[in-house]
């Protein structure tokens, strides 16, 4: 897989209270493309954080749910998130992806 495709796998980091507490344990949460595999996600994270090795990748499919805006009803987009565990010391700075 080319570097350009690997950079397209990770959409954005997910910043929540739970994901911020997991950073102290070396776990980082990213929103990824729905059809990305665990191996592709691991390669993309290693490319984004040079010199770090990925220990494990856990993926979760986030289904869409109903949402109401005023009197109109709709659905949110479904997505996939990956919880990536990195070996060694936790990363103190996130690089731009």
ABEGO torsion letter per residue (X at the ends): XBAAAAAAABABBBBBAAAAAAAAAGBBBBBBBAABBAAAAAAAAAAABBGBBBABBBBBBBBBBBBBBEABBBBBBBBBBBBBBBBEBBBABBBBX
